[in-house]
């Protein structure tokens, strides 16, 4: 899976080559956490928001246009899957 991050206004763009990415994987690819275990912990502790709401589902599928935030950093998902 190819991932690129571009700064765009207040939110960075996380580009994926698939239809969706799971929340815990997105945290790792965005370099917000180092491991899957760390991702699991911060998600279960309610420290991550998806589309403005706290999300405790680490397997939450993020699709084109979804946003997630952790520690003041925001990312928006962009998918090249249908390009």
C-alpha contacts under 8 A as a table, 3 or more apart, distances in Angstrom:
res1	aa1	res2	aa2	distance
1	X	16	X	6.77
1	X	17	X	5.94
1	X	18	X	7.31
2	X	15	X	7.64
2	X	16	X	5.96
2	X	17	X	5.87
3	X	14	X	6.58
3	X	15	X	5.23
3	X	16	X	5.11
3	X	17	X	7.26
3	X	29	X	7.04
4	X	13	X	7.66
4	X	14	X	5.83
4	X	15	X	5.19
4	X	16	X	7.35
5	X	12	X	6.29
5	X	13	X	5.26
5	X	14	X	4.80
5	X	15	X	6.45
5	X	30	X	7.27
6	X	12	X	5.38
6	X	13	X	5.02
6	X	14	X	6.98
7	X	10	X	7.58
7	X	11	X	6.54
7	X	12	X	4.30
7	X	13	X	6.26
8	X	11	X	5.56
8	X	12	X	5.18
8	X	13	X	6.44
9	X	12	X	7.32
10	X	74	X	7.07
11	X	73	X	7.14
11	X	74	X	4.66
11	X	75	X	4.99
11	X	76	X	6.44
12	X	74	X	6.21
12	X	75	X	4.63
12	X	76	X	6.25
13	X	75	X	5.50
13	X	76	X	4.94
13	X	77	X	6.08
13	X	78	X	6.59
14	X	30	X	7.20
14	X	75	X	6.19
14	X	76	X	5.89
14	X	77	X	5.00
14	X	78	X	5.92
15	X	77	X	6.04
15	X	78	X	4.62
15	X	79	X	5.59
15	X	80	X	7.05
16	X	19	X	7.79
16	X	20	X	7.58
16	X	21	X	7.49
16	X	77	X	7.38
16	X	78	X	6.27
16	X	79	X	4.88
16	X	80	X	6.18
16	X	81	X	7.45
17	X	79	X	5.77
17	X	80	X	4.95
17	X	81	X	4.96
18	X	21	X	7.23
18	X	79	X	6.32
18	X	80	X	6.83
18	X	81	X	4.79
19	X	63	X	6.47
19	X	64	X	7.58
19	X	79	X	6.32
19	X	80	X	7.93
19	X	81	X	5.52
19	X	82	X	7.80
20	X	61	X	5.95
20	X	62	X	5.34
20	X	63	X	4.67
20	X	64	X	7.25
20	X	79	X	7.43
21	X	25	X	6.61
21	X	26	X	6.30
21	X	61	X	5.61
21	X	62	X	5.29
21	X	63	X	6.86
22	X	25	X	5.35
22	X	26	X	6.18
22	X	58	X	7.09
22	X	59	X	5.21
22	X	60	X	5.39
22	X	61	X	4.52
22	X	62	X	5.90
23	X	26	X	5.00
23	X	27	X	6.33
23	X	57	X	7.83
23	X	58	X	5.54
23	X	59	X	5.91
23	X	60	X	5.38
23	X	61	X	6.25
23	X	62	X	6.42
24	X	27	X	5.24
24	X	28	X	6.54
24	X	36	X	6.55
24	X	39	X	5.35
24	X	40	X	6.54
24	X	43	X	7.67
24	X	58	X	5.27
24	X	59	X	6.65
25	X	28	X	5.11
25	X	29	X	6.10
25	X	36	X	7.35
25	X	39	X	7.97
26	X	29	X	5.07
26	X	30	X	5.98
27	X	30	X	5.27
27	X	31	X	6.36
27	X	32	X	5.36
27	X	33	X	6.04
27	X	39	X	6.51
28	X	31	X	5.04
28	X	32	X	5.98
28	X	33	X	5.30
28	X	34	X	6.13
28	X	35	X	6.58
28	X	36	X	7.07
28	X	39	X	7.13
29	X	32	X	7.67
30	X	33	X	7.94
31	X	34	X	6.61
32	X	70	X	7.58
33	X	36	X	7.80
33	X	38	X	6.16
33	X	39	X	6.00
34	X	38	X	6.73
34	X	39	X	7.81
35	X	38	X	5.21
35	X	39	X	6.32
36	X	39	X	4.92
36	X	40	X	6.09
37	X	40	X	5.05
37	X	41	X	6.26
38	X	41	X	5.10
38	X	42	X	6.37
39	X	42	X	5.42
39	X	43	X	6.13
39	X	58	X	7.75
40	X	43	X	5.27
40	X	44	X	6.03
40	X	58	X	6.13
41	X	44	X	5.25
41	X	45	X	6.02
42	X	45	X	5.05
42	X	46	X	6.49
42	X	47	X	5.45
42	X	48	X	6.84
43	X	46	X	5.30
43	X	47	X	5.81
43	X	48	X	5.60
43	X	55	X	6.81
43	X	56	X	5.10
43	X	57	X	6.94
43	X	58	X	6.07
44	X	47	X	7.62
44	X	56	X	4.90
44	X	57	X	7.24
44	X	58	X	7.42
45	X	56	X	7.27
46	X	49	X	7.72
46	X	54	X	5.97
46	X	55	X	6.38
46	X	56	X	5.69
47	X	54	X	7.14
47	X	70	X	6.46
47	X	71	X	7.66
48	X	54	X	5.83
48	X	55	X	6.06
48	X	56	X	7.55
48	X	68	X	6.97
48	X	69	X	5.72
48	X	70	X	5.01
48	X	71	X	7.95
49	X	52	X	5.58
49	X	53	X	4.94
49	X	54	X	4.17
49	X	55	X	5.39
49	X	68	X	5.43
49	X	69	X	5.23
49	X	70	X	6.86
50	X	53	X	5.38
50	X	54	X	6.29
50	X	55	X	5.97
50	X	66	X	7.19
50	X	67	X	5.66
50	X	68	X	4.34
50	X	69	X	6.63
51	X	66	X	6.05
51	X	67	X	5.05
51	X	68	X	6.09
52	X	67	X	7.70
52	X	68	X	7.52
55	X	58	X	7.87
57	X	60	X	5.31
62	X	66	X	5.86
62	X	67	X	7.86
62	X	77	X	7.10
63	X	66	X	5.64
63	X	77	X	6.42
63	X	78	X	7.67
63	X	79	X	7.40
64	X	76	X	7.93
64	X	77	X	5.14
64	X	78	X	4.95
64	X	79	X	5.45
65	X	76	X	6.06
65	X	77	X	5.31
65	X	78	X	6.24
66	X	76	X	5.74
66	X	77	X	5.48
67	X	74	X	6.95
67	X	75	X	5.49
67	X	76	X	4.29
67	X	77	X	6.20
68	X	74	X	5.79
68	X	75	X	5.48
68	X	76	X	6.64
69	X	72	X	6.44
69	X	73	X	5.45
69	X	74	X	4.32
69	X	75	X	6.35
70	X	73	X	5.41
70	X	74	X	6.72
79	X	82	X	7.44
80	X	83	X	5.15
